[in-house]
Amino acid sequence: MLTTRTARTAAALVAVIALAAGCSGSGGKDSEDTSDGAQGGKAVDTPRLKIAMITHSGEGDTFWDIVQKGAKQAAAKDNVDFLYSNDKEAKGQAELVQAAIDKKVDGIVVTLAKPEAMEAVLKKAEQAGIPVVSINSGSEFSAKFGALSHIGQDESVAGEAVGTQLGKEGRKKVLCVIHEQGNVSLEQRCAGVKKTFDGDVENLNVDGTNAPSSQSSIEAKLQADPSIDAVVALGAPIAALAVKAKDDADSKAEIATFDLNAEVVRRLKAKEVGFAVDQQPYLQGYLAVDELWLYRTNANVLGGGKPVLTGPALVTGKDVPRLEKYTARGTR
């Protein structure tokens, strides 16, 4: 019998294969080709719902713009009034969840990057009869905190995929840049890299909301240790800073990153970034809103309450031609 961990890993690896095939194959006409990614189409005739999304996003993180685009398109289709708010501080995020409860919303989408701060307030949501879906981070806490399900990638498996890939490339020492200290998902990514990478892995904590400081910290580390031959950024904005830091430090290190945006795709094309890990944030936003609508209107739960995987998939320069138009419009 498969262990829970083995089953979870197997499911995630299936997702890797499926997503990679989707990125690299020529296949049939993608459904995204028929849409510009904006809100549109005829809404359903179900009663108007109000759904709040509260994330741990800091300022300037383009990842959450993509999540919101997915959520807004689902909201337009589902006749939903979509409310978004964020706070990088755990206490502030919990207060925003409480504010959504006070507004008597019909559903809440939440991230669990710092789960200890969210347990009590999500219990209040449950007591108020407000269904919750967690996305992106903290999947192992989702069911425990009363969420219907979790939508995102398995962060440990994603990190393991990165470690394996860097090992295949013959890298010897990795710098893993954590841009938000205390975020369980980021720590899991670096731990995953370390688990499968045969060489050395060193974590570097930076303040992701302070770009000049983050770039300087990476540059200083590369200058001080020329043996570092790979830098793993855990978010697209940090990847751009890592590329600049590498150039200024005159380092030969490869830059790899989690997450996509238009700039990462451009840098993949220019061979400034070796590969990226795509967890499809658009899907995380879209499916979360859609699931809450389905639950409210038809008592459906995606994945039978188990995590719904949106990644990971490794994206390289060969995938650029297919993805450029989607990243340009901000949906990949």
C-alpha positions as CSV (number, residue, x, y, z in Angstrom):
1,M,0.0,0.0,0.0
2,L,1.3,3.5,-0.8
3,T,2.1,5.8,2.0
4,T,0.4,9.1,2.2
5,R,3.7,10.8,1.3
6,T,4.3,8.4,-1.6
7,A,0.8,8.9,-3.0
8,R,1.1,12.6,-2.7
9,T,4.4,12.6,-4.5
10,A,3.1,10.3,-7.2
11,A,0.1,12.6,-7.8
12,A,2.4,15.6,-8.0
13,L,4.7,13.9,-10.4
14,V,1.8,13.0,-12.6
15,A,0.9,16.7,-12.6
16,V,4.5,17.6,-13.5
17,I,4.3,15.2,-16.5
18,A,0.9,16.5,-17.6
19,L,1.9,20.1,-17.3
20,A,5.2,19.7,-19.0
21,A,3.4,18.0,-21.9
22,G,1.0,21.0,-22.0
23,C,3.9,23.5,-22.1
24,S,6.1,21.7,-24.7
25,G,3.6,19.9,-26.9
26,S,2.1,21.3,-30.1
27,G,-1.3,19.6,-29.3
28,G,-4.7,20.9,-30.3
29,K,-5.9,24.4,-30.2
30,D,-5.6,25.6,-26.6
31,S,-8.8,27.0,-25.1
32,E,-6.9,30.1,-24.0
33,D,-6.5,31.0,-27.7
34,T,-10.2,32.0,-27.8
35,S,-9.9,34.5,-25.0
36,D,-7.8,37.5,-24.2
37,G,-7.8,36.6,-20.5
38,A,-10.0,39.5,-19.6
39,Q,-13.4,39.4,-17.9
40,G,-16.0,38.6,-20.4
41,G,-18.7,36.2,-21.5
42,K,-22.2,35.8,-20.2
43,A,-22.5,35.3,-16.5
44,V,-24.6,32.5,-15.0
45,D,-28.1,33.3,-13.6
46,T,-27.4,32.0,-10.1
47,P,-27.8,34.4,-7.2
48,R,-25.1,37.1,-6.8
49,L,-22.4,35.9,-4.4
50,K,-19.7,37.8,-2.6
51,I,-16.3,36.1,-2.3
52,A,-13.2,37.6,-0.6
53,M,-9.6,36.6,-1.3
54,I,-7.1,37.5,1.4
55,T,-3.4,36.7,0.7
56,H,0.0,37.2,2.3
57,S,1.3,39.1,-0.7
58,G,3.9,41.9,-0.2
59,E,4.1,45.0,-2.4
60,G,5.3,44.5,-6.0
61,D,4.9,40.7,-6.2
62,T,3.5,40.2,-9.8
63,F,2.6,36.6,-8.9
64,W,-0.6,37.8,-7.2
65,D,-1.6,39.9,-10.2
66,I,-1.9,36.7,-12.1
67,V,-3.8,35.0,-9.3
68,Q,-6.3,37.9,-9.3
69,K,-6.8,37.7,-13.1
70,G,-7.9,34.1,-12.8
71,A,-10.1,34.9,-9.8
72,K,-11.7,37.9,-11.6
73,Q,-12.5,35.9,-14.7
74,A,-14.2,33.2,-12.7
75,A,-16.1,35.8,-10.8
76,A,-17.4,37.4,-14.0
77,K,-18.6,34.0,-15.2
78,D,-20.1,33.0,-11.9
79,N,-21.9,36.3,-11.1
80,V,-19.6,36.9,-8.1
81,D,-18.6,40.2,-6.4
82,F,-14.9,39.6,-5.9
83,L,-13.1,41.3,-3.1
84,Y,-9.3,41.2,-2.8
85,S,-7.1,42.3,0.0
86,N,-3.6,41.4,1.2
87,D,-1.1,42.0,4.0
88,K,2.4,40.5,4.2
89,E,2.2,40.5,8.0
90,A,0.4,37.5,9.5
91,K,-1.5,39.5,12.0
92,G,-2.7,41.9,9.4
93,Q,-3.8,39.1,7.1
94,A,-5.8,37.5,10.0
95,E,-7.5,40.9,10.6
96,L,-8.5,41.1,6.9
97,V,-10.1,37.6,7.2
98,Q,-12.0,38.8,10.2
99,A,-13.2,41.9,8.2
100,A,-14.5,39.6,5.5
101,I,-16.4,37.5,8.1
102,D,-17.9,40.7,9.5
103,K,-19.1,41.6,5.9
104,K,-20.9,38.2,5.8
105,V,-19.3,37.2,2.6
106,D,-20.4,33.9,0.9
107,G,-16.9,32.5,0.7
108,I,-13.3,33.1,1.6
109,V,-10.1,32.3,-0.4
110,V,-7.0,32.4,1.8
111,T,-3.3,31.7,1.8
112,L,-1.7,29.9,4.7
113,A,1.9,31.1,4.4
114,K,2.1,31.7,8.1
115,P,-0.6,29.2,9.3
116,E,-0.3,29.7,13.0
117,A,-1.8,33.2,12.7
118,M,-4.8,31.9,10.6
119,E,-6.2,29.0,12.6
120,A,-8.3,30.9,15.1
121,V,-9.9,33.3,12.6
122,L,-10.6,30.5,10.1
123,K,-12.4,28.7,13.0
124,K,-14.6,31.8,13.2
125,A,-15.3,31.6,9.5
126,E,-16.4,28.0,10.0
127,Q,-18.6,28.9,12.9
128,A,-20.2,31.6,10.8
129,G,-21.0,29.1,8.1
130,I,-18.6,30.7,5.5
131,P,-16.9,28.1,3.3
132,V,-13.1,28.5,2.9
133,V,-10.7,27.4,0.2
134,S,-7.0,27.7,0.7
135,I,-4.6,28.4,-2.2
136,N,-0.8,28.5,-2.8
137,S,0.7,27.8,0.6
138,G,0.1,25.7,3.7
139,S,-1.6,22.8,2.1
140,E,-0.9,20.5,5.0
141,F,-2.9,22.9,7.3
142,S,-5.9,23.3,5.0
143,A,-8.1,20.5,6.1
144,K,-7.1,20.9,9.7
145,F,-8.3,24.6,9.6
146,G,-11.6,23.6,8.1
147,A,-11.1,24.5,4.4
148,L,-13.0,22.7,1.7
149,S,-9.8,22.0,-0.1
150,H,-6.4,23.4,-1.1
151,I,-5.4,24.5,-4.6
152,G,-1.8,24.8,-5.5
153,Q,1.4,22.9,-6.1
154,D,3.2,20.5,-3.7
155,E,6.0,22.8,-2.6
156,S,8.3,20.0,-1.4
157,V,7.9,18.1,-4.6
158,A,8.5,21.3,-6.6
159,G,11.8,21.9,-4.7
160,E,12.8,18.3,-5.2
161,A,12.3,18.7,-9.0
162,V,14.6,21.8,-8.9
163,G,17.3,20.0,-6.9
164,T,17.2,17.0,-9.3
165,Q,17.4,19.3,-12.4
166,L,20.4,21.2,-11.0
167,G,22.1,17.9,-10.2
168,K,21.6,16.7,-13.8
169,E,23.3,19.9,-14.9
170,G,26.3,19.2,-12.8
171,R,25.9,22.1,-10.4
172,K,27.8,21.8,-7.1
173,K,26.6,24.6,-4.8
174,V,23.2,26.3,-4.7
175,L,22.1,29.5,-3.1
176,C,18.4,29.4,-2.3
177,V,17.0,32.9,-1.8
178,I,14.0,33.1,0.7
179,H,12.3,36.5,0.1
180,E,9.9,36.2,3.0
181,Q,11.2,34.9,6.3
182,G,8.8,32.5,8.1
183,N,6.8,31.6,5.0
184,V,6.4,27.8,5.2
185,S,6.0,27.3,1.5
186,L,9.3,29.0,0.7
187,E,11.1,27.0,3.4
188,Q,9.6,23.8,1.9
189,R,10.9,24.7,-1.5
190,C,14.5,25.2,-0.3
191,A,14.2,22.0,1.8
192,G,13.1,20.1,-1.3
193,V,16.0,21.4,-3.3
194,K,18.4,20.2,-0.5
195,K,16.8,16.8,-0.3
196,T,17.5,15.8,-3.9
197,F,20.6,17.9,-4.7
198,D,23.9,16.1,-4.3
199,G,25.9,19.2,-3.6
200,D,25.7,22.0,-1.0
201,V,22.6,24.2,-0.5
202,E,22.7,27.4,1.4
203,N,19.7,29.5,2.2
204,L,19.8,33.3,2.1
205,N,17.0,35.3,3.7
206,V,16.3,38.7,2.0
207,D,13.5,41.3,2.3
208,G,11.5,40.7,-0.9
209,T,9.7,44.0,-0.6
210,N,13.0,45.9,-0.7
211,A,14.5,45.3,-4.1
212,P,17.8,47.2,-3.8
213,S,18.6,45.5,-0.5
214,S,17.7,42.0,-1.9
215,Q,19.9,42.5,-4.9
216,S,22.8,43.7,-2.8
217,S,22.5,40.7,-0.5
218,I,22.6,38.3,-3.4
219,E,25.5,40.1,-5.0
220,A,27.5,40.2,-1.8
221,K,27.0,36.4,-1.4
222,L,28.1,35.7,-4.9
223,Q,31.2,37.9,-4.6
224,A,32.1,36.3,-1.2
225,D,31.7,32.7,-2.5
226,P,32.7,32.1,-6.1
227,S,31.9,28.4,-5.7
228,I,28.2,29.1,-5.9
229,D,27.2,28.0,-9.4
230,A,23.4,28.2,-9.1
231,V,21.0,30.6,-7.6
232,V,17.4,29.5,-7.0
233,A,14.9,32.4,-6.7
234,L,11.6,31.6,-5.1
235,G,9.6,34.2,-7.0
236,A,9.8,35.9,-10.4
237,P,10.7,39.4,-9.1
238,I,13.6,37.9,-7.2
239,A,14.8,36.2,-10.3
240,A,15.2,39.6,-12.0
241,L,17.2,40.8,-9.1
242,A,19.3,37.7,-9.1
243,V,20.2,38.2,-12.7
244,K,21.4,41.7,-12.0
245,A,23.3,40.6,-8.9
246,K,25.0,37.9,-10.9
247,D,26.1,40.3,-13.6
248,D,27.4,42.9,-11.0
249,A,29.3,40.2,-9.1
250,D,30.8,38.8,-12.3
251,S,29.5,35.4,-11.3
252,K,29.0,32.4,-13.6
253,A,26.1,31.0,-11.5
254,E,23.0,29.8,-13.3
255,I,19.7,31.5,-12.3
256,A,16.7,29.3,-11.8
257,T,13.4,30.5,-10.5
258,F,9.9,29.6,-9.2
259,D,7.0,31.2,-11.1
260,L,6.5,32.9,-14.4
261,N,5.8,36.4,-15.6
262,A,6.5,38.2,-18.8
263,E,10.0,39.2,-17.7
264,V,11.0,35.7,-16.7
265,V,9.9,34.4,-20.1
266,R,12.0,37.1,-21.7
267,R,15.0,36.1,-19.7
268,L,14.4,32.4,-20.5
269,K,14.5,33.4,-24.2
270,A,17.7,35.4,-23.6
271,K,19.2,32.5,-21.7
272,E,19.6,34.7,-18.6
273,V,17.4,32.2,-16.6
274,G,18.0,28.5,-17.0
275,F,14.5,27.3,-16.1
276,A,11.4,28.2,-14.2
277,V,8.9,26.3,-12.1
278,D,5.4,27.0,-13.1
279,Q,2.6,26.5,-10.5
280,Q,-0.1,28.2,-12.7
281,P,-1.3,31.0,-10.4
282,Y,-4.1,31.9,-12.8
283,L,-5.6,28.5,-12.1
284,Q,-5.3,28.9,-8.4
285,G,-7.4,32.1,-8.5
286,Y,-9.8,30.8,-11.0
287,L,-10.4,27.4,-9.5
288,A,-10.8,28.8,-5.9
289,V,-13.6,31.2,-6.9
290,D,-15.2,28.6,-9.1
291,E,-15.1,26.0,-6.3
292,L,-16.8,28.3,-3.8
293,W,-19.5,29.1,-6.4
294,L,-19.9,25.4,-7.1
295,Y,-20.1,24.7,-3.4
296,R,-22.7,27.4,-2.8
297,T,-24.8,26.5,-5.8
298,N,-24.4,22.8,-6.2
299,A,-22.6,21.5,-3.0
300,N,-19.6,20.4,-5.1
301,V,-16.1,20.1,-3.6
302,L,-13.1,19.9,-6.0
303,G,-10.7,16.9,-5.5
304,G,-12.9,15.3,-2.9
305,G,-11.4,17.6,-0.3
306,K,-7.8,16.6,-1.2
307,P,-5.3,19.1,-2.5
308,V,-5.9,20.0,-6.2
309,L,-2.5,20.3,-7.8
310,T,-1.7,23.1,-10.3
311,G,2.0,22.3,-10.6
312,P,4.9,22.0,-10.6
313,A,6.1,22.0,-14.2
314,L,9.6,22.9,-15.3
315,V,9.6,25.5,-18.1
316,T,12.7,26.2,-20.2
317,G,13.5,28.3,-23.2
318,K,11.9,25.8,-25.6
319,D,8.5,26.6,-24.1
320,V,8.8,30.3,-24.7
321,P,7.1,30.5,-28.1
322,R,3.9,28.9,-26.7
323,L,3.8,30.9,-23.5
324,E,4.9,34.4,-24.6
325,K,1.4,35.6,-25.6
326,Y,-0.1,34.4,-22.3
327,T,2.6,36.0,-20.1
328,A,2.3,39.2,-22.1
329,R,-1.4,39.5,-21.2
330,G,-0.7,38.5,-17.5
331,T,-2.4,35.2,-17.3
332,R,0.7,32.9,-17.1
